[in-house]
Amino acid sequence: MAKSGRKASFASLDKHRKRLAETPMRVQFAIDPNRFKRYSAAAGDLLLDYSKNRIDEDVMAALFDLARAAGVEERRTQMCEGEHINITEDRAVMHMALRYQGDKPVPVDGKDVMPDIRAVLAHIESYTNDVRNGVIRSHTNEQITDVVNIGIGGSDLGPAMLTLALEPYTRADLRAHYVSNVDGAHIHDTLKRLKPQTTMFIIASKTFTTDETMTNAASARKWIADALGDAAVSDHFAAVSTNIEACKGFGIREDRIFGFWDWVGGRYSIWSAIGLPVALAVGYENFAKILKGADAMDQHFLTTPLEQNLPVILGLLGVWYRNVWGFSTQAVIPYDQRLSRLPAYLQQLDMESNGKSVTLGGKAVGWSTGAIVWGEPGTNGQHAFFQLIHQGTDVIPTDFLIAAKPHESLPPHHDKLVANVLAQSEALMLGKTEEEVVSELKARGLDKAKIKELAPHKVFPGNRPSNTLFYPQLTPEMLGSLVAMYEHKVFVQGVIWNINSYDQWGVELGKQLAKALLPKVKGEASSDGHDSSTKGLLGYYLSHKG
Ligand code: G6Q
C-alpha cells in the first residue's frame, strides 16, 4: 500500500469519526441491545469485549479493509516463513518458533530451527529440575534458595513480569530476584538479604556486552568470590546468551550456558532461555504451559478471520484512536495485582517496537505511530490517576484485564474487584450528564445556587473508550496467550504504519554519549566540547561527588 493509500484511508476514516461524534456510545448502547454480542470476540477462554469503543459496523468494516489493504495477512505469512522482515538488521523475526507446539519443520535461512529450540528447552528442563530438586547444589554443597537474574530491557522485564504473575505457582523455598539497573542500589539492596552460600546468578544478555548487565555481573562475581573464593564462581553462575565465548570468558561452565539466536529480538525473548529464571521459580512444567498458551494465541492469530481476530481488533482500535482521533496514550490497567509489571513490560514491547518515525523505505512517516503505553493495577489506579481518565481534557483508551476466578479463597475480595472493573468501564462509557447531576443534587436537598455552582464539576463527559479482557484464571497458559496477543497487536500496528517494529536504533545515541562522558564524569578528561548545560551539570557533579 502506497503512502498516499494510507493517507487516503486515514482521511476516509475521518469521515466516520465526524459522523460518530454525533452519536456517543451511551446512545449506541440504548439503540442496540446486541452491542456486546456484536463487538466481542474470543480466543479460547479469553474474552475481548470491545463494545465500549467509539465504533459501529461501518467503522469496523473500514478498519478491516485498511488491515487488508496494508497487507497485514501477507506480512504475517512473510514473518512465519522466516523472511527478513527486520530489514535494518537483516534478520528474520521468529519468536513464534520458540513456542511452536506442532511437528512441522520451521526453517530460518534454510535450516529447521526446531531441533535447536527443543534441545535448549530440554537443557532448561534438566537444569531447572536439578536445581529445584537439590541435585545441583552450591559450592558449599547447600540447596539453592535464591536465584538472581541479572539482565536489562528484554532480558529482564519479561521474566520479572512473568515471575510476579505466577506467584501461586512458586515455592516458598526458592525465590527469584531481578537486578537490572546500573544504579548500584539495585544489586546492593537485592543482595542485602541473601546468602552467597545459597544464591545462584543468571547473567541474561543476548549480546553479553550490555554495560549495565556486565557491571552488575562483575559486582555479583566479586560478591561470590569475596565470600566463597574464586573457585566458587563456576558453581554459582549460569548464563543465557547468543555470545557463548564471552560467557566462557566470564568463567561460566559450558553446561550452564543457555543459547538463543539472533532471530529473537530482546523484547520478544521471554519464550527462549531468557525465561530460565521463570522456569526455576515456577517449575519447568509451568514454563512449558506458558509456551503452550502462547502457541494457542499464535494459531488464533494465524488462522482466525480478521473480523474475530483479537490481536487484529486490538491493533485496529489502536490505529483508529491514534491516527483518526489523535489520542496519544494507551492505558493498560490490570485488575490483577500479580500483573502489576505488565504495563512496564508492554511499554517496552510496544514503544520500542513502534516508536518509529520512518517507513520501511526510509522516508518520514506522514502519520502518528506508536502510542505512549502506561498503567498500574486497579483498584489502586482509581485512587490515583483515574480522575484524569474520567474528567481530564485528554481521552485515554484503556484496556482492562480481569480474571473470573482468583487463586485465593478470600471472599469478598474478588467480587469487589470485579464490581470495580465493571464500574470503571461503565462509568467511562456512560459519563454523567448535567441533567443527571442536577437531579442528584436536588434529591440531596441542595439549593439552586449551590447546584449551579457544583454541577459543572460533577459532570462526566463519558464516551471514553475501553476494552475489557476477561479470562477464567491467571494460569501459565493464559498468561502466555495474553502476552502473545499483545505481541501480535504490535505487529499489526507496525504493518499498518509501514515501520520496522523489530529494530531499536533509538536507544543507541544515549549509549554512545554515556560511553564518551564516562571519563569526564570520572574527572579523567576535560568537559570541553559539550554544550553549556552538560558542562554545567558535570561541574555540579564533580564538585558534589565528594
Ligand atoms: C529489546 C532490546 C533491549 C535489550 C537490552 C538488553 O528488544 O534489544 O531491551 O533486550 O538492551 O540487551 P542484551 O540482552 O544484549 O544485554
Residues whose N, C-alpha, C, O or C-beta is under 5 A from the ligand:
A	BS01	G6Q	I152 G153 G154 S155 A204 S205 K206 T207 F208 T210 T213 G265 G266 R267
